[in-house]
């Protein structure tokens, strides 16, 4: 159980994310798995966490919850924006087809330009290589939502996630107006894919367009795809669809457990917005 500081409505509470759930191949019946799943509820019932949540990535992962009579609280989906079509062209024409590949990428780039208008002149987008400071804490607290659940994004949390991770390198961008932090984006890069891990801030449509537009400019000649993970109802969903992102696959189903009769249990029953992204389903 990984501790997660979460905004639950307008208050920060400690929750737990279930991870590294594995059952030996020789014992893969529902009995041991259900026993393990039930055990993850114990810290919640003991008051150590306000709630815990698991992130099954596919239908098979929901089997223990179905046995327990539980349904997903929300779904995280993967959306992708194509930057290049090299792989598709190679499937059709083979690797020795530089002209069709170049022409297709040029057309794709031209089409994408219509989805990314120039950002407002008063909005400055730049890389952020330093540690996260107090202004990020201020932004996190200013944007608490009494009807939503999301991870905490104060400076301590961001530095722990993105600056102190020994296994993964993260890159960050900020959007500022007259020096004031408006929004930020965190991403990681693999061989062909740029993954948006976290995007947060004010003026979501404008800021998201500017921040993602900067990633497009930087990686459209070297990478195949930009991907983002969002829940249904996310304020970011409309803007990224207008940018040309399309739904590609299920990212995870979020199943939460809170102690019966608790304040958190009552809040979950109200059907709050789960403002989850890729960072929230990473164990």
Buried (B, 14 or more C-beta within 10 A) or exposed (E): BEEBBBBBBEEBBBBBBBEEBEBEEEEEEBEEBBEBBEEBBEBBEEEEBBBBBBBBBEEEBBBBBEBBEBEBBBBBBBBBBBBBBBEEBBEEBEEEBEEBBEEBBEEBBEEBEEBBEEBBEEBBBEEBEEEBEEBBBBBBBEBBBEEBBBBBBBBEBBBEBBEEEEEEEBBBBBBBBEEEBBBBBBBBBEEBBBBBBBBBBBBBBBBBBBBBBBBBEBBBEEBBBBBBBBBEEBBBBEBBBEBBBEEEEBBBBBBBBBBEEBBBBEBBEEEBBBBBBBBBBBE
